Amino acid sequence: MALSFPAELLYADSHEYVAINAAPIRVGISAFAVKQLGDIVFVELPSPGAELEVGKSFGTVESVKAVEEMYAPLSGRVLACNQAVIDQPELLQSDPYGAGWLLELEATDPSQAAALLDAAAYSAKVQGK
C-alpha cells in the first residue's frame, strides 16, 4: 500500500485522522499507522453515545505484531462506529481513508482541530522529510 495523506484531512501525532469538513466528522487511522501495524486482525471501538476526550484512548487495533491504543483527536460524542471494520478489520489495510473509517463524531469543541497537523506537516513528520 502506497502511503498517502489526503489534503482534506487533519492528523494527530498519534496517527489518527479527522475528516473535519465531513458531516458528521469522521475519524480513522492513517495509512502510515496501518503500514506500521501490518496485518490487522481485530478492532475495538466505543459504542455510539460514548463521550471521547481529546488525547484519551477510545479503542484498540490489534495486528499480528501488536495491540495499539487509538486516541481521540477531538473531544465529542460518538454518533456511529463502522461495523464493517469491526467485522472485516482488513478494510483498514485496503482503504483506511474510505471504507476503513472508524467513528463518526459530534465534536464538543471544534477549536481543538487547530492542534492537529495538516497533510504536509504530518507527511513530513512520519516520513522524516
N, CA, C and O atoms as CSV, one atom per row, in Angstrom:
chain,resi,resn,atom,element,x,y,z
A,1,MET,N,N,0.844,-1.175,0.000
A,1,MET,CA,C,0.000,0.000,0.000
A,1,MET,C,C,0.891,1.240,0.000
A,1,MET,O,O,1.745,1.398,0.872
A,2,ALA,N,N,0.692,2.102,-0.963
A,2,ALA,CA,C,1.440,3.354,-1.008
A,2,ALA,C,C,0.920,4.277,0.089
A,2,ALA,O,O,-0.282,4.351,0.343
A,3,LEU,N,N,1.848,4.973,0.727
A,3,LEU,CA,C,1.436,5.912,1.762
A,3,LEU,C,C,0.842,7.148,1.121
A,3,LEU,O,O,1.439,7.763,0.238
A,4,SER,N,N,-0.327,7.493,1.576
A,4,SER,CA,C,-0.964,8.715,1.100
A,4,SER,C,C,-1.541,9.434,2.306
A,4,SER,O,O,-1.899,8.818,3.310
A,5,PHE,N,N,-1.622,10.752,2.183
A,5,PHE,CA,C,-2.138,11.590,3.249
A,5,PHE,C,C,-3.054,12.623,2.618
A,5,PHE,O,O,-2.608,13.719,2.278
A,6,PRO,N,N,-4.340,12.290,2.456
A,6,PRO,CA,C,-5.258,13.214,1.778
A,6,PRO,C,C,-5.232,14.615,2.399
A,6,PRO,O,O,-5.293,14.778,3.618
A,7,ALA,N,N,-5.143,15.604,1.532
A,7,ALA,CA,C,-5.004,17.006,1.960
A,7,ALA,C,C,-6.219,17.525,2.717
A,7,ALA,O,O,-6.096,18.467,3.501
A,8,GLU,N,N,-7.386,16.932,2.499
A,8,GLU,CA,C,-8.595,17.439,3.156
A,8,GLU,C,C,-8.720,16.968,4.613
A,8,GLU,O,O,-9.637,17.380,5.323
A,9,LEU,N,N,-7.805,16.112,5.049
A,9,LEU,CA,C,-7.856,15.580,6.410
A,9,LEU,C,C,-6.861,16.290,7.315
A,9,LEU,O,O,-5.894,16.890,6.847
A,10,LEU,N,N,-7.114,16.212,8.624
A,10,LEU,CA,C,-6.175,16.668,9.643
A,10,LEU,C,C,-5.696,15.440,10.401
A,10,LEU,O,O,-6.419,14.449,10.504
A,11,TYR,N,N,-4.472,15.504,10.934
A,11,TYR,CA,C,-3.834,14.333,11.521
A,11,TYR,C,C,-3.323,14.629,12.927
A,11,TYR,O,O,-2.820,15.719,13.199
A,12,ALA,N,N,-3.458,13.644,13.818
A,12,ALA,CA,C,-2.928,13.740,15.176
A,12,ALA,C,C,-1.529,13.123,15.208
A,12,ALA,O,O,-1.200,12.272,14.381
A,13,ASP,N,N,-0.719,13.552,16.158
A,13,ASP,CA,C,0.611,12.959,16.339
A,13,ASP,C,C,0.526,11.458,16.584
A,13,ASP,O,O,1.455,10.717,16.264
A,14,SER,N,N,-0.590,11.015,17.150
A,14,SER,CA,C,-0.780,9.593,17.455
A,14,SER,C,C,-1.333,8.801,16.264
A,14,SER,O,O,-1.698,7.634,16.411
A,15,HIS,N,N,-1.395,9.432,15.087
A,15,HIS,CA,C,-1.704,8.797,13.791
A,15,HIS,C,C,-3.181,8.610,13.462
A,15,HIS,O,O,-3.514,7.916,12.501
A,16,GLU,N,N,-4.066,9.214,14.238
A,16,GLU,CA,C,-5.475,9.243,13.849
A,16,GLU,C,C,-5.683,10.414,12.887
A,16,GLU,O,O,-4.958,11.407,12.927
A,17,TYR,N,N,-6.682,10.274,12.031
A,17,TYR,CA,C,-7.044,11.402,11.163
A,17,TYR,C,C,-8.475,11.820,11.452
A,17,TYR,O,O,-9.267,11.071,12.023
A,18,VAL,N,N,-8.777,13.044,11.039
A,18,VAL,CA,C,-10.115,13.604,11.207
A,18,VAL,C,C,-10.537,14.218,9.880
A,18,VAL,O,O,-9.807,15.019,9.296
A,19,ALA,N,N,-11.718,13.837,9.410
A,19,ALA,CA,C,-12.333,14.493,8.253
A,19,ALA,C,C,-13.244,15.570,8.832
A,19,ALA,O,O,-14.439,15.354,9.030
A,20,ILE,N,N,-12.656,16.732,9.100
A,20,ILE,CA,C,-13.351,17.798,9.807
A,20,ILE,C,C,-14.428,18.446,8.936
A,20,ILE,O,O,-15.400,18.995,9.454
A,21,ASN,N,N,-14.257,18.382,7.626
A,21,ASN,CA,C,-15.217,19.022,6.720
A,21,ASN,C,C,-16.394,18.114,6.381
A,21,ASN,O,O,-17.303,18.506,5.649
A,22,ALA,N,N,-16.368,16.916,6.913
A,22,ALA,CA,C,-17.481,15.990,6.675
A,22,ALA,C,C,-18.569,16.253,7.716
A,22,ALA,O,O,-18.300,16.797,8.787
A,23,ALA,N,N,-19.760,15.874,7.397
A,23,ALA,CA,C,-20.852,15.969,8.373
A,23,ALA,C,C,-21.512,14.606,8.453
A,23,ALA,O,O,-22.146,14.204,7.477
A,24,PRO,N,N,-21.410,13.887,9.518
A,24,PRO,CA,C,-20.646,14.206,10.720
A,24,PRO,C,C,-19.145,14.009,10.507
A,24,PRO,O,O,-18.717,13.445,9.500
A,25,ILE,N,N,-18.362,14.479,11.462
A,25,ILE,CA,C,-16.906,14.336,11.413
A,25,ILE,C,C,-16.560,12.847,11.452
A,25,ILE,O,O,-17.137,12.087,12.229
A,26,ARG,N,N,-15.615,12.444,10.609
A,26,ARG,CA,C,-15.161,11.050,10.596
A,26,ARG,C,C,-13.752,10.956,11.152
A,26,ARG,O,O,-12.916,11.829,10.922
A,27,VAL,N,N,-13.505,9.882,11.888
A,27,VAL,CA,C,-12.205,9.613,12.500
A,27,VAL,C,C,-11.726,8.252,12.014
A,27,VAL,O,O,-12.513,7.314,11.879
A,28,GLY,N,N,-10.420,8.157,11.752
A,28,GLY,CA,C,-9.813,6.888,11.365
A,28,GLY,C,C,-8.347,6.892,11.738
A,28,GLY,O,O,-7.890,7.779,12.460
A,29,ILE,N,N,-7.599,5.905,11.250
A,29,ILE,CA,C,-6.153,5.893,11.455
A,29,ILE,C,C,-5.467,5.993,10.099
A,29,ILE,O,O,-5.975,5.494,9.095
A,30,SER,N,N,-4.317,6.637,10.083
A,30,SER,CA,C,-3.628,6.947,8.833
A,30,SER,C,C,-3.033,5.707,8.168
A,30,SER,O,O,-2.841,4.666,8.797
A,31,ALA,N,N,-2.750,5.854,6.882
A,31,ALA,CA,C,-2.106,4.782,6.122
A,31,ALA,C,C,-0.747,4.446,6.721
A,31,ALA,O,O,-0.325,3.290,6.685
A,32,PHE,N,N,-0.057,5.443,7.272
A,32,PHE,CA,C,1.229,5.197,7.924
A,32,PHE,C,C,1.050,4.249,9.115
A,32,PHE,O,O,1.802,3.285,9.263
A,33,ALA,N,N,0.051,4.527,9.964
A,33,ALA,CA,C,-0.207,3.674,11.124
A,33,ALA,C,C,-0.568,2.263,10.685
A,33,ALA,O,O,-0.096,1.288,11.270
A,34,VAL,N,N,-1.394,2.152,9.668
A,34,VAL,CA,C,-1.798,0.839,9.160
A,34,VAL,C,C,-0.573,0.058,8.673
A,34,VAL,O,O,-0.439,-1.135,8.945
A,35,LYS,N,N,0.310,0.741,7.956
A,35,LYS,CA,C,1.509,0.073,7.444
A,35,LYS,C,C,2.399,-0.393,8.588
A,35,LYS,O,O,2.954,-1.490,8.530
A,36,GLN,N,N,2.542,0.428,9.629
A,36,GLN,CA,C,3.368,0.062,10.776
A,36,GLN,C,C,2.798,-1.153,11.507
A,36,GLN,O,O,3.551,-1.993,12.001
A,37,LEU,N,N,1.474,-1.247,11.575
A,37,LEU,CA,C,0.829,-2.343,12.289
A,37,LEU,C,C,0.953,-3.676,11.564
A,37,LEU,O,O,1.077,-4.718,12.208
A,38,GLY,N,N,0.920,-3.657,10.246
A,38,GLY,CA,C,0.925,-4.912,9.497
A,38,GLY,C,C,-0.486,-5.464,9.383
A,38,GLY,O,O,-1.446,-4.698,9.307
A,39,ASP,N,N,-0.620,-6.777,9.370
A,39,ASP,CA,C,-1.926,-7.413,9.191
A,39,ASP,C,C,-2.813,-7.191,10.415
A,39,ASP,O,O,-2.518,-7.680,11.505
A,40,ILE,N,N,-3.896,-6.452,10.221
A,40,ILE,CA,C,-4.812,-6.122,11.312
A,40,ILE,C,C,-5.856,-7.229,11.436
A,40,ILE,O,O,-6.481,-7.630,10.454
A,41,VAL,N,N,-6.030,-7.717,12.680
A,41,VAL,CA,C,-6.926,-8.848,12.898
A,41,VAL,C,C,-8.136,-8.519,13.778
A,41,VAL,O,O,-9.103,-9.280,13.808
A,42,PHE,N,N,-8.087,-7.379,14.499
A,42,PHE,CA,C,-9.189,-7.060,15.400
A,42,PHE,C,C,-9.211,-5.560,15.669
A,42,PHE,O,O,-8.163,-4.931,15.814
A,43,VAL,N,N,-10.415,-4.993,15.734
A,43,VAL,CA,C,-10.598,-3.578,16.061
A,43,VAL,C,C,-11.666,-3.487,17.150
A,43,VAL,O,O,-12.737,-4.083,17.029
A,44,GLU,N,N,-11.368,-2.738,18.210
A,44,GLU,CA,C,-12.328,-2.492,19.283
A,44,GLU,C,C,-12.654,-1.004,19.294
A,44,GLU,O,O,-11.760,-0.164,19.394
A,45,LEU,N,N,-13.933,-0.690,19.191
A,45,LEU,CA,C,-14.390,0.698,19.148
A,45,LEU,C,C,-15.430,0.953,20.233
A,45,LEU,O,O,-16.079,0.019,20.702
A,46,PRO,N,N,-15.592,2.214,20.634
A,46,PRO,CA,C,-16.612,2.531,21.636
A,46,PRO,C,C,-18.012,2.447,21.030
A,46,PRO,O,O,-18.178,2.465,19.811
A,47,SER,N,N,-18.994,2.357,21.886
A,47,SER,CA,C,-20.389,2.308,21.436
A,47,SER,C,C,-20.883,3.708,21.092
A,47,SER,O,O,-20.404,4.691,21.657
A,48,PRO,N,N,-21.844,3.804,20.163
A,48,PRO,CA,C,-22.475,5.100,19.915
A,48,PRO,C,C,-23.002,5.686,21.226
A,48,PRO,O,O,-23.552,4.977,22.068
A,49,GLY,N,N,-22.821,6.981,21.372
A,49,GLY,CA,C,-23.217,7.667,22.595
A,49,GLY,C,C,-22.060,7.882,23.556
A,49,GLY,O,O,-22.155,8.704,24.467
A,50,ALA,N,N,-20.954,7.141,23.361
A,50,ALA,CA,C,-19.790,7.310,24.231
A,50,ALA,C,C,-19.217,8.712,24.078
A,50,ALA,O,O,-19.228,9.284,22.988
A,51,GLU,N,N,-18.721,9.252,25.172
A,51,GLU,CA,C,-18.084,10.573,25.160
A,51,GLU,C,C,-16.573,10.384,25.082
A,51,GLU,O,O,-15.989,9.662,25.890
A,52,LEU,N,N,-15.944,11.035,24.107
A,52,LEU,CA,C,-14.494,10.959,23.951
A,52,LEU,C,C,-13.867,12.247,24.453
A,52,LEU,O,O,-14.445,13.327,24.332
A,53,GLU,N,N,-12.674,12.116,25.019
A,53,GLU,CA,C,-11.912,13.273,25.467
A,53,GLU,C,C,-10.624,13.318,24.658
A,53,GLU,O,O,-9.921,12.315,24.534
A,54,VAL,N,N,-10.322,14.489,24.108
A,54,VAL,CA,C,-9.140,14.634,23.267
A,54,VAL,C,C,-7.907,14.075,23.983
A,54,VAL,O,O,-7.666,14.365,25.155
A,55,GLY,N,N,-7.133,13.265,23.247
A,55,GLY,CA,C,-5.919,12.686,23.778
A,55,GLY,C,C,-6.095,11.424,24.597
A,55,GLY,O,O,-5.105,10.806,24.987
A,56,LYS,N,N,-7.329,11.024,24.869
A,56,LYS,CA,C,-7.594,9.813,25.655
A,56,LYS,C,C,-7.918,8.647,24.719
A,56,LYS,O,O,-8.441,8.843,23.622
A,57,SER,N,N,-7.600,7.437,25.167
A,57,SER,CA,C,-7.837,6.244,24.368
A,57,SER,C,C,-9.336,6.046,24.106
A,57,SER,O,O,-10.167,6.236,24.995
A,58,PHE,N,N,-9.660,5.661,22.868
A,58,PHE,CA,C,-11.059,5.351,22.550
A,58,PHE,C,C,-11.234,3.928,22.034
A,58,PHE,O,O,-12.360,3.502,21.778
A,59,GLY,N,N,-10.159,3.200,21.878
A,59,GLY,CA,C,-10.268,1.835,21.382
A,59,GLY,C,C,-8.896,1.268,21.070
A,59,GLY,O,O,-7.869,1.908,21.298
A,60,THR,N,N,-8.904,0.056,20.547
A,60,THR,CA,C,-7.646,-0.595,20.196
A,60,THR,C,C,-7.732,-1.196,18.803
A,60,THR,O,O,-8.806,-1.502,18.286
A,61,VAL,N,N,-6.558,-1.348,18.226
A,61,VAL,CA,C,-6.427,-2.049,16.960
A,61,VAL,C,C,-5.338,-3.102,17.174
A,61,VAL,O,O,-4.242,-2.799,17.645
A,62,GLU,N,N,-5.665,-4.340,16.818
A,62,GLU,CA,C,-4.756,-5.460,17.053
A,62,GLU,C,C,-4.283,-6.010,15.718
A,62,GLU,O,O,-5.069,-6.273,14.808
A,63,SER,N,N,-2.973,-6.173,15.635
A,63,SER,CA,C,-2.391,-6.782,14.440
A,63,SER,C,C,-1.659,-8.045,14.860
A,63,SER,O,O,-1.624,-8.385,16.043
A,64,VAL,N,N,-1.084,-8.729,13.907
A,64,VAL,CA,C,-0.302,-9.912,14.246
A,64,VAL,C,C,0.962,-9.502,15.010
A,64,VAL,O,O,1.586,-10.343,15.658
A,65,LYS,N,N,1.344,-8.223,14.943
A,65,LYS,CA,C,2.541,-7.725,15.626
A,65,LYS,C,C,2.270,-7.192,17.027
A,65,LYS,O,O,3.066,-7.425,17.937
A,66,ALA,N,N,1.150,-6.475,17.219
A,66,ALA,CA,C,0.947,-5.749,18.477
A,66,ALA,C,C,-0.509,-5.338,18.644
A,66,ALA,O,O,-1.309,-5.423,17.712
A,67,VAL,N,N,-0.831,-4.893,19.844
A,67,VAL,CA,C,-2.111,-4.249,20.125
A,67,VAL,C,C,-1.792,-2.793,20.436
A,67,VAL,O,O,-0.999,-2.507,21.333
A,68,GLU,N,N,-2.404,-1.876,19.702
A,68,GLU,CA,C,-2.145,-0.454,19.885
A,68,GLU,C,C,-3.422,0.268,20.264
A,68,GLU,O,O,-4.500,-0.041,19.755
A,69,GLU,N,N,-3.292,1.231,21.160
A,69,GLU,CA,C,-4.424,2.073,21.522
A,69,GLU,C,C,-4.593,3.164,20.473
A,69,GLU,O,O,-3.630,3.596,19.839
A,70,MET,N,N,-5.831,3.596,20.307
A,70,MET,CA,C,-6.136,4.738,19.443
A,70,MET,C,C,-6.609,5.865,20.351
A,70,MET,O,O,-7.287,5.631,21.351
A,71,TYR,N,N,-6.238,7.100,19.987
A,71,TYR,CA,C,-6.517,8.250,20.840
A,71,TYR,C,C,-7.417,9.252,20.125
A,71,TYR,O,O,-7.281,9.495,18.926
A,72,ALA,N,N,-8.333,9.822,20.887
A,72,ALA,CA,C,-9.298,10.760,20.315
A,72,ALA,C,C,-8.591,12.035,19.845
A,72,ALA,O,O,-7.943,12.709,20.645
A,73,PRO,N,N,-8.708,12.369,18.560
A,73,PRO,CA,C,-8.116,13.606,18.058
A,73,PRO,C,C,-8.938,14.839,18.445
A,73,PRO,O,O,-8.436,15.962,18.421
A,74,LEU,N,N,-10.203,14.616,18.799
A,74,LEU,CA,C,-11.108,15.684,19.229
A,74,LEU,C,C,-12.012,15.137,20.328
A,74,LEU,O,O,-12.284,13.937,20.378
A,75,SER,N,N,-12.469,16.015,21.200
A,75,SER,CA,C,-13.474,15.621,22.183
A,75,SER,C,C,-14.843,15.627,21.517
A,75,SER,O,O,-15.112,16.442,20.635
A,76,GLY,N,N,-15.696,14.718,21.944
A,76,GLY,CA,C,-17.042,14.705,21.389
A,76,GLY,C,C,-17.787,13.434,21.704
A,76,GLY,O,O,-17.313,12.570,22.441
A,77,ARG,N,N,-18.964,13.343,21.125
A,77,ARG,CA,C,-19.843,12.195,21.331
A,77,ARG,C,C,-19.826,11.328,20.076
A,77,ARG,O,O,-19.962,11.825,18.958
A,78,VAL,N,N,-19.655,10.020,20.283
A,78,VAL,CA,C,-19.655,9.065,19.175
A,78,VAL,C,C,-21.081,8.933,18.643
A,78,VAL,O,O,-22.001,8.581,19.381
A,79,LEU,N,N,-21.248,9.218,17.370
A,79,LEU,CA,C,-22.553,9.071,16.721
A,79,LEU,C,C,-22.709,7.690,16.103
A,79,LEU,O,O,-23.801,7.120,16.107
A,80,ALA,N,N,-21.607,7.150,15.568
A,80,ALA,CA,C,-21.650,5.844,14.903
A,80,ALA,C,C,-20.264,5.230,14.888
A,80,ALA,O,O,-19.258,5.940,14.895
A,81,CYS,N,N,-20.218,3.908,14.868
A,81,CYS,CA,C,-18.996,3.142,14.673
A,81,CYS,C,C,-19.146,2.390,13.362
A,81,CYS,O,O,-20.251,2.013,12.972
A,82,ASN,N,N,-18.036,2.178,12.694
A,82,ASN,CA,C,-18.062,1.474,11.419
A,82,ASN,C,C,-18.083,-0.035,11.676
A,82,ASN,O,O,-17.038,-0.656,11.872
A,83,GLN,N,N,-19.265,-0.604,11.672
A,83,GLN,CA,C,-19.420,-2.041,11.925
A,83,GLN,C,C,-18.676,-2.874,10.888
A,83,GLN,O,O,-18.217,-3.975,11.191
A,84,ALA,N,N,-18.552,-2.360,9.676
A,84,ALA,CA,C,-17.842,-3.102,8.624
A,84,ALA,C,C,-16.387,-3.335,9.005
A,84,ALA,O,O,-15.837,-4.395,8.706
A,85,VAL,N,N,-15.745,-2.354,9.667
A,85,VAL,CA,C,-14.349,-2.518,10.080
A,85,VAL,C,C,-14.240,-3.498,11.245
A,85,VAL,O,O,-13.268,-4.247,11.335
A,86,ILE,N,N,-15.222,-3.498,12.128
A,86,ILE,CA,C,-15.228,-4.462,13.223
A,86,ILE,C,C,-15.360,-5.880,12.659
A,86,ILE,O,O,-14.681,-6.801,13.114
A,87,ASP,N,N,-16.231,-6.046,11.673
A,87,ASP,CA,C,-16.452,-7.349,11.046
A,87,ASP,C,C,-15.311,-7.764,10.120
A,87,ASP,O,O,-14.996,-8.949,10.007
A,88,GLN,N,N,-14.689,-6.777,9.452
A,88,GLN,CA,C,-13.627,-7.034,8.474
A,88,GLN,C,C,-12.475,-6.056,8.715
A,88,GLN,O,O,-12.350,-5.072,7.986
A,89,PRO,N,N,-11.628,-6.305,9.725
A,89,PRO,CA,C,-10.543,-5.372,10.044
A,89,PRO,C,C,-9.592,-5.098,8.881
A,89,PRO,O,O,-8.907,-4.076,8.858
A,90,GLU,N,N,-9.555,-6.016,7.919
A,90,GLU,CA,C,-8.669,-5.818,6.764
A,90,GLU,C,C,-9.059,-4.602,5.922
A,90,GLU,O,O,-8.270,-4.148,5.093
A,91,LEU,N,N,-10.266,-4.072,6.126
A,91,LEU,CA,C,-10.654,-2.830,5.433
A,91,LEU,C,C,-9.704,-1.692,5.756
A,91,LEU,O,O,-9.512,-0.792,4.938
A,92,LEU,N,N,-9.108,-1.722,6.940
A,92,LEU,CA,C,-8.131,-0.686,7.293
A,92,LEU,C,C,-6.940,-0.740,6.352
A,92,LEU,O,O,-6.412,0.303,5.965
A,93,GLN,N,N,-6.509,-1.934,5.977
A,93,GLN,CA,C,-5.384,-2.057,5.065
A,93,GLN,C,C,-5.744,-1.631,3.649
A,93,GLN,O,O,-4.960,-0.954,2.983
A,94,SER,N,N,-6.908,-2.020,3.195
A,94,SER,CA,C,-7.256,-1.768,1.798
A,94,SER,C,C,-7.750,-0.347,1.550
A,94,SER,O,O,-7.590,0.172,0.445
A,95,ASP,N,N,-8.346,0.291,2.551
A,95,ASP,CA,C,-8.939,1.610,2.308
A,95,ASP,C,C,-9.079,2.411,3.611
A,95,ASP,O,O,-10.197,2.670,4.056
A,96,PRO,N,N,-7.936,2.810,4.233
A,96,PRO,CA,C,-8.019,3.471,5.537
A,96,PRO,C,C,-8.772,4.802,5.520
A,96,PRO,O,O,-9.322,5.215,6.540
A,97,TYR,N,N,-8.799,5.468,4.378
A,97,TYR,CA,C,-9.446,6.784,4.305
A,97,TYR,C,C,-10.867,6.735,3.746
A,97,TYR,O,O,-11.572,7.743,3.728
A,98,GLY,N,N,-11.275,5.558,3.292
A,98,GLY,CA,C,-12.617,5.413,2.733
A,98,GLY,C,C,-13.413,4.439,3.570
A,98,GLY,O,O,-13.911,4.793,4.638
A,99,ALA,N,N,-13.537,3.209,3.089
A,99,ALA,CA,C,-14.327,2.190,3.781
A,99,ALA,C,C,-13.774,1.847,5.159
A,99,ALA,O,O,-14.483,1.259,5.975
A,100,GLY,N,N,-12.503,2.209,5.436
A,100,GLY,CA,C,-11.874,1.888,6.708
A,100,GLY,C,C,-11.998,2.949,7.792
A,100,GLY,O,O,-11.261,2.906,8.778
A,101,TRP,N,N,-12.911,3.900,7.632
A,101,TRP,CA,C,-13.119,4.879,8.715
A,101,TRP,C,C,-13.572,4.148,9.974
A,101,TRP,O,O,-14.088,3.033,9.893
A,102,LEU,N,N,-13.381,4.773,11.141
A,102,LEU,CA,C,-13.687,4.111,12.402
A,102,LEU,C,C,-14.920,4.665,13.101
A,102,LEU,O,O,-15.820,3.909,13.467
A,103,LEU,N,N,-14.965,5.982,13.289
A,103,LEU,CA,C,-16.030,6.620,14.061
A,103,LEU,C,C,-16.611,7.815,13.345
A,103,LEU,O,O,-15.934,8.466,12.548
A,104,GLU,N,N,-17.871,8.103,13.631
A,104,GLU,CA,C,-18.455,9.394,13.301
A,104,GLU,C,C,-18.665,10.093,14.631
A,104,GLU,O,O,-19.136,9.490,15.596
A,105,LEU,N,N,-18.314,11.364,14.673
A,105,LEU,CA,C,-18.205,12.088,15.924
A,105,LEU,C,C,-18.892,13.443,15.843
A,105,LEU,O,O,-18.819,14.130,14.824
A,106,GLU,N,N,-19.558,13.817,16.924
A,106,GLU,CA,C,-20.071,15.169,17.081
A,106,GLU,C,C,-19.110,15.868,18.039
A,106,GLU,O,O,-19.118,15.591,19.239
A,107,ALA,N,N,-18.282,16.773,17.514
A,107,ALA,CA,C,-17.260,17.440,18.320
A,107,ALA,C,C,-17.902,18.408,19.308
A,107,ALA,O,O,-18.825,19.147,18.964
A,108,THR,N,N,-17.400,18.390,20.538
A,108,THR,CA,C,-17.896,19.329,21.541
A,108,THR,C,C,-17.094,20.619,21.532
A,108,THR,O,O,-17.570,21.648,22.011
A,109,ASP,N,N,-15.871,20.576,20.989
A,109,ASP,CA,C,-15.025,21.772,20.899
A,109,ASP,C,C,-14.248,21.734,19.586
A,109,ASP,O,O,-13.081,21.341,19.567
A,110,PRO,N,N,-14.889,22.143,18.484
A,110,PRO,CA,C,-14.223,22.076,17.181
A,110,PRO,C,C,-12.905,22.857,17.114
A,110,PRO,O,O,-12.082,22.595,16.237
A,111,SER,N,N,-12.695,23.809,18.027
A,111,SER,CA,C,-11.437,24.574,18.005
A,111,SER,C,C,-10.229,23.690,18.310
A,111,SER,O,O,-9.098,24.085,18.030
A,112,GLN,N,N,-10.447,22.492,18.883
A,112,GLN,CA,C,-9.347,21.559,19.142
A,112,GLN,C,C,-8.659,21.130,17.846
A,112,GLN,O,O,-7.509,20.690,17.872
A,113,ALA,N,N,-9.345,21.255,16.731
A,113,ALA,CA,C,-8.766,20.874,15.437
A,113,ALA,C,C,-7.534,21.713,15.108
A,113,ALA,O,O,-6.688,21.280,14.326
A,114,ALA,N,N,-7.422,22.900,15.690
A,114,ALA,CA,C,-6.269,23.766,15.434
A,114,ALA,C,C,-4.956,23.112,15.885
A,114,ALA,O,O,-3.890,23.476,15.389
A,115,ALA,N,N,-5.017,22.163,16.809
A,115,ALA,CA,C,-3.820,21.480,17.307
A,115,ALA,C,C,-3.389,20.326,16.407
A,115,ALA,O,O,-2.316,19.758,16.613
A,116,LEU,N,N,-4.202,19.970,15.416
A,116,LEU,CA,C,-3.890,18.853,14.528
A,116,LEU,C,C,-2.992,19.314,13.387
A,116,LEU,O,O,-2.900,20.507,13.099
A,117,LEU,N,N,-2.336,18.361,12.745
A,117,LEU,CA,C,-1.417,18.640,11.649
A,117,LEU,C,C,-2.141,18.577,10.313
A,117,LEU,O,O,-3.054,17.773,10.128
A,118,ASP,N,N,-1.721,19.439,9.378
A,118,ASP,CA,C,-2.239,19.295,8.017
A,118,ASP,C,C,-1.458,18.163,7.336
A,118,ASP,O,O,-0.485,17.648,7.887
A,119,ALA,N,N,-1.896,17.791,6.145
A,119,ALA,CA,C,-1.307,16.636,5.462
A,119,ALA,C,C,0.190,16.806,5.224
A,119,ALA,O,O,0.948,15.853,5.403
A,120,ALA,N,N,0.632,17.995,4.825
A,120,ALA,CA,C,2.054,18.214,4.546
A,120,ALA,C,C,2.898,18.066,5.807
A,120,ALA,O,O,3.958,17.440,5.774
A,121,ALA,N,N,2.436,18.636,6.917
A,121,ALA,CA,C,3.189,18.546,8.172
A,121,ALA,C,C,3.220,17.104,8.681
A,121,ALA,O,O,4.252,16.637,9.162
A,122,TYR,N,N,2.097,16.406,8.577
A,122,TYR,CA,C,2.050,15.014,9.041
A,122,TYR,C,C,2.950,14.135,8.169
A,122,TYR,O,O,3.700,13.307,8.686
A,123,SER,N,N,2.878,14.313,6.871
A,123,SER,CA,C,3.710,13.539,5.953
A,123,SER,C,C,5.197,13.755,6.258
A,123,SER,O,O,5.974,12.801,6.292
A,124,ALA,N,N,5.582,15.008,6.478
A,124,ALA,CA,C,6.981,15.311,6.792
A,124,ALA,C,C,7.384,14.642,8.106
A,124,ALA,O,O,8.495,14.126,8.226
A,125,LYS,N,N,6.497,14.650,9.072
A,125,LYS,CA,C,6.791,14.057,10.388
A,125,LYS,C,C,7.024,12.552,10.275
A,125,LYS,O,O,8.023,12.044,10.783
A,126,VAL,N,N,6.124,11.843,9.623
A,126,VAL,CA,C,6.207,10.389,9.604
A,126,VAL,C,C,7.200,9.861,8.575
A,126,VAL,O,O,7.679,8.734,8.696
A,127,GLN,N,N,7.506,10.657,7.578
A,127,GLN,CA,C,8.442,10.207,6.555
A,127,GLN,C,C,9.823,10.826,6.747
A,127,GLN,O,O,10.732,10.590,5.951
A,128,GLY,N,N,9.975,11.621,7.813
A,128,GLY,CA,C,11.276,12.201,8.141
A,128,GLY,C,C,11.799,13.161,7.116
A,128,GLY,O,O,13.004,13.236,6.874
A,129,LYS,N,N,10.879,13.913,6.499
A,129,LYS,CA,C,11.322,14.864,5.451
A,129,LYS,C,C,11.001,16.266,5.884
A,129,LYS,O,O,11.287,17.217,5.157
